[in-house]
Amino acid sequence: QLSADARAIAEGLETLRKVIPQPSAIVQIVAFDRGVVSISVEKQSGKVVSYTFSHGKVTGPEPVDTRWLTCKAGLPPDAVDLDRLPSLWDDAPKRVGTQSVKVMQIVVAQGPCGTVFLNVPVKGKDRVHSVRFTGDGRFLAVLTD
């Protein structure tokens, strides 16, 4: 049973999958609470564009300023298990070992370029924890700032 935020993320991902031209190479995914989801993809021209789902509406494609991206090349289509992302929203606080934390976002990023890791920042009372997963959703580690 998914939380309301996780269900909203699942809805956003499903909607964006229908809108984004396929096949697409994902450069980055960011999911926020209340079901705001942004997926940046590499176009055939080498440019990166983003599509965003928020409050039931899709915007995009919008050009992405890639100067801040360490990796602008897209991942293979099967590098990230998009179906697992919503459940990781609910799993991350359990990995920190306390329920008195709030998930801030899920970031699917490439580091090093061509690989994928999922970073789920979780804010506690006095610190931020970063829960890391592999692209297929396997737990890696909890890092504390």
N, C-alpha and C positions, 0 to 999 in steps of 0.2 A: 504494500500500500504506500504510494508516494505522497509526499507532502504537497501542499498547494503550490509552493514555488517550483518543486520538481515537475509537477504536472504541467504547469505553465511553460516551463522550459521545453518539455516534451512537445507541447503544442507548437511552440515557436520553431523548434527544429523540424518538425514534420511539415509545417507550412513553408519554411524556407527551402526544404528539399524539393518541393513541388515547383518553386519559382526559379531557383538557380539553374541555369543551363547545364546539362550533363553531357559528357563527363566534365567535372570540374576538379581542379586541384586546390584543396583547401590550404591556405596560408596560415590562417588563424581563426579561432572561434572564441568568442567571449560571451558568457551567459551571466546575467545579473538576476537579482531577485525580482519578483513580479513578472517573470517570464520574458524579460528583454533579452533577445539573442541577436548577436551580430556574427556573420560569417564572411570572412574575406577570402576571395578566391583569385587565383591567377588566371588571367585571360590569355588567349592564344597570342595576343600581341605582346605578352610579357608584362603588361600592366596588371595592377592589383585593384580590384573593386570590392566593395562590401555591400551586403544586403542585411537589413535589420528588420526584425519582427518586434513590434512593441504595441501593446494595447489592441491587438487583433489586426494590425495593419502592417504591411510590408513596404519598406522604402528601399530604393536602390535600383540599379547598381549606382553606387557613388564611388568616385575615384578615391584611392587611399594614398596618403602621403607616406611613401615607403622609406623615407630617410631614417626613421627611427627603428625600422625592422632590421634585425640581424640576418634574417633569411626571407628573401622575397619569392623564392621558388615554392611552388605548391607541393603538397604531399601526394603520394599515390591515393586514389579514391578509397582504398580499404585500410588506410593507415590509422584511422580513428573510428572506433565503434560508437557511432552517434546514438545508437539505441541505449547505450550504457550511461551516457552523460547525466540524464535526470536522476538515476539512482545514486550516482556518486555525490550529487548535491546532498542527499540524505545520509550517505555513508561517511562523509568527511568528519562531521562532529564526533562520531563514534570513535574514529581513529585518533582524535585528539584525547579522548578518554574522559570527556565531560560533556554534558548536554547544555551547559551554560555558555555556549558559544554560538555565533551566528555566521553562516556562510556568507561571504561577501560577493564572490563571483567564481566562475570556472573559467580558466584560461587554457586553451589548447594552443601550445606554442611549439616551435621547433628549436631544439638546442641539443646538440649541434644541428646545423642545417640538414634537412632530410630525415631527421628523427622526430619523434613526437613524445611530449610528456604533457600530462594534465596537471595543472596547478590549481588547487582550490584554497584560496586564502580564507581562513576562519578567524574571526575576531572574538577574542575572549575579553574578560573583564579588564585586564591590564597588558595583554600582549596579542600579537598576531601570529597565528600558526599557519604554516603552509603545508597542505597535505598533497603529496605527489602520487600520481597514478601513471601507469603506462597508457599508451594509446588504446589498448583493448580493455582498460579499466582495472588492471591488477594493481594492488596497493604497493607503493614503493617505500615511502618514508613520511615522517612528520618532521618538519623543520620549524624551529621556534625563533622568532626575532627577539 
